[in-house]
């Protein structure tokens, strides 16, 4: 590892990004890795000084919860993400019904990955929208401005050059296609273009008169990033498509996938692979931001199980409920993780039979 710009512990807190080519400093300088030595003459390490700083929390809802009272059937919210006093829908009924795969136990890995992507996108969007730099905010928009309608966006071509094409596969996921000229049998695409990279998130950000494009990748507990692929199949094509922009790579994962464990966790020392990613991208003028989820793996498992329950319930399939159950002489109430019970039975004292009662939210 090359030990350049090595800082001591006292210098770490005031470190910023030095720009050698005269371009303006990165608006994300305080979030970038810094190489420093914890002790004078000691071995240099890379640390990240700051996380995104967004204290969000997820909230689960079933169809009978108050949030869904006035919403159309397909827009009813099943997973909400709350930041400060605002709530944002992350998964709705439409997401479950129009998914390319069933939200059932057989697709547990897909569900975990998609939920992680959606939460990472929400936090990153909030981070960019409300971040102040020297008292000033940047501006979101560009490609996805107010005129853009996500409902009619599938296969929308965002940008193209002679060799590459960037398009929306299924909003908000994008793909980069490369012109290979191959068609017919054995080709991995249409019209001579082949898919070379899928993007979990793409953010078009303006600050200080300059355009910044941030590409998000989310990983849940396993960071298996190919550094060469990042350069050759992601940022080289993007630089050809958007030559005027500066680029950042945002890797969103759990803390212990990027930060070393041990007695000095306060150093926020990066593991070997995150360091490799940073050092691979830096010579190409690409910033790397390492952000971590507020949620634990157990939280993601709970979300997954809840969404599977809602999917099976909506599809009128059998369900397994993991919420609390309240049993009295006259009532049996079972919760599924939402605010409102999944089912409630009341006993007829005369006949001894149980009957289901319509669900109304607790307020």
C-alpha positions, -999 to 999 in steps of 0.1 A, spaced: 0 0 0 14 34 -9 16 57 21 9 91 7 -4 121 26 -1 102 59 -16 121 88 -11 117 125 -40 112 149 -41 149 157 -42 159 121 -70 135 112 -99 156 125 -90 185 103 -81 166 71 -98 175 39 -94 166 3 -64 180 -15 -71 186 -52 -40 187 -74 -56 195 -107 -72 228 -98 -107 214 -98 -130 225 -69 -128 204 -37 -153 175 -34 -185 185 -16 -182 151 1 -146 155 13 -153 150 50 -169 116 42 -139 102 22 -113 78 36 -82 94 51 -48 77 54 -32 83 88 -9 69 115 -25 64 149 9 69 165 41 87 155 61 63 133 34 37 134 18 18 105 -6 39 84 -42 29 81 -73 42 63 -102 55 83 -136 71 75 -144 100 97 -181 102 92 -212 81 83 -241 97 65 -256 110 98 -292 101 89 -310 86 119 -339 68 102 -361 39 113 -384 15 95 -420 9 104 -442 -20 93 -478 -16 82 -506 -40 73 -535 -31 51 -557 -21 80 -533 4 96 -542 41 98 -516 51 72 -535 31 46 -571 44 53 -573 68 23 -549 52 -1 -559 33 -32 -554 -5 -29 -522 -7 -49 -506 23 -31 -511 10 5 -478 11 24 -463 -20 39 -429 -8 47 -423 29 56 -390 46 64 -392 75 89 -365 102 90 -371 130 115 -408 138 112 -413 126 77 -423 91 65 -415 77 31 -431 46 15 -405 20 7 -426 -10 -2 -462 -9 -13 -488 -35 -24 -480 -27 -60 -444 -36 -54 -453 -70 -42 -479 -77 -69 -459 -64 -99 -425 -79 -88 -406 -101 -113 -404 -127 -85 -429 -139 -58 -423 -123 -24 -422 -157 -8 -397 -179 12 -381 -192 -20 -370 -157 -29 -357 -147 6 -324 -135 -8 -340 -114 -35 -363 -98 -9 -334 -90 15 -314 -75 -13 -343 -54 -26 -353 -41 8 -316 -31 14 -314 -13 -19 -346 6 -13 -336 18 22 -301 27 10 -316 48 -18 -340 66 6 -312 75 30 -288 86 2 -316 108 -14 -323 124 20 -286 129 26 -281 148 -7 -313 168 -5 -308 182 30 -270 183 33 -256 218 38 -220 227 27 -208 260 42 -244 268 48 -256 261 13 -275 232 -1 -269 214 -34 -297 207 -58 -312 173 -68 -327 168 -102 -311 168 -136 -322 135 -152 -349 128 -126 -364 163 -123 -400 171 -116 -410 164 -152 -399 128 -149 -428 103 -144 -416 70 -128 -449 53 -139 -439 55 -175 -402 50 -172 -394 14 -180 -369 11 -209 -365 49 -209 -331 59 -224 -313 83 -200 -282 89 -221 -264 73 -250 -231 76 -269 -216 58 -298 -206 28 -277 -227 29 -245 -263 34 -235 -278 41 -201 -314 32 -196 -340 25 -169 -347 -12 -166 -373 -11 -139 -374 23 -121 -353 33 -102 -328 6 -113 -307 14 -143 -285 -6 -166 -255 2 -188 -255 -14 -222 -225 -17 -245 -226 -20 -283 -211 -53 -292 -227 -58 -326 -237 -93 -316 -272 -103 -325 -292 -136 -329 -283 -168 -312 -257 -165 -284 -261 -127 -280 -269 -115 -245 -290 -85 -255 -310 -69 -283 -301 -48 -313 -264 -54 -309 -262 -40 -273 -254 -61 -242 -260 -55 -205 -226 -49 -188 -236 -33 -155 -267 -29 -133 -270 2 -110 -287 0 -76 -290 38 -75 -281 68 -96 -282 104 -82 -277 135 -103 -265 163 -79 -255 199 -85 -234 220 -62 -212 251 -68 -220 252 -105 -207 216 -110 -225 184 -118 -219 154 -95 -232 119 -103 -233 94 -74 -237 57 -81 -251 36 -53 -244 0 -46 -259 -18 -16 -245 -50 -1 -260 -69 28 -232 -84 49 -211 -96 20 -190 -70 0 -180 -89 -32 -171 -59 -54 -149 -64 -84 -127 -33 -86 -118 -38 -122 -155 -41 -131 -162 -8 -114 -137 10 -136 -142 -8 -169 -180 -14 -169 -193 14 -147 -173 46 -145 -155 45 -179 -189 42 -197 -205 69 -174 -176 93 -181 -182 89 -218 -219 94 -213 -215 124 -189 -180 139 -197 -187 171 -177 -196 153 -144 -176 144 -114 -183 109 -101 -187 92 -67 -192 56 -58 -214 50 -27 -211 16 -11 -239 10 14 -235 -20 37 -234 -30 73 -206 -16 95 -186 -48 101 -183 -54 63 -162 -23 59 -149 -15 94 -123 -37 112 -134 -53 145 -111 -50 176 -101 -28 205 -97 3 183 -131 4 166 -132 41 174 -106 45 146 -132 34 121 -104 16 102 -113 3 68 -109 -34 59 -86 -45 31 -113 -47 3 -128 -12 10 -92 2 9 -87 -16 -24 -118 -1 -39 -109 34 -27 -73 31 -41 -85 16 -74 -110 45 -80 -90 74 -67 -65 76 -96 -95 79 -119 -108 109 -100 -137 90 -85 -146 96 -48 -156 66 -27 -182 70 2 -187 41 26 -221 44 43 -237 19 67 -273 8 75 -290 19 107 -306 -16 107 -292 -49 119 -294 -82 100 -321 -92 124 -341 -61 114 -338 -71 77 -349 -106 85 -379 -92 104 -389 -70 75 -385 -99 50 -407 -122 71 -434 -95 75 -435 -87 38 -438 -124 30 -467 -126 54 -484 -96 37 -478 -111 2 -493 -144 11 -522 -127 28 -529 -105 -2 -527 -136 -24 -550 -155 -1 -523 -181 7 -516 -196 41 -495 -174 64 -472 -179 93 -476 -152 119 -447 -141 142 -464 -113 160 -479 -113 195 -511 -131 204 -536 -120 230 -561 -145 243 -589 -139 268 -621 -157 276 -640 -138 249 -614 -126 224 -584 -140 204 -562 -114 187 -532 -121 165 -508 -95 153 -484 -98 123 -460 -69 130 -482 -40 119 -501 -16 142 -534 -33 136 -542 -70 143 -540 -94 114 -571 -112 127 -594 -109 157 -620 -135 168 -648 -129 193 -666 -157 211 -703 -158 212 -712 -166 248 -745 -183 239 -733 -207 212 -696 -209 221 -687 -202 184 -659 -178 174 -665 -152 147 -641 -129 129 -646 -92 133 -636 -65 108 -603 -49 115 -601 -12 123 -568 5 133 -562 11 169 -567 48 168 
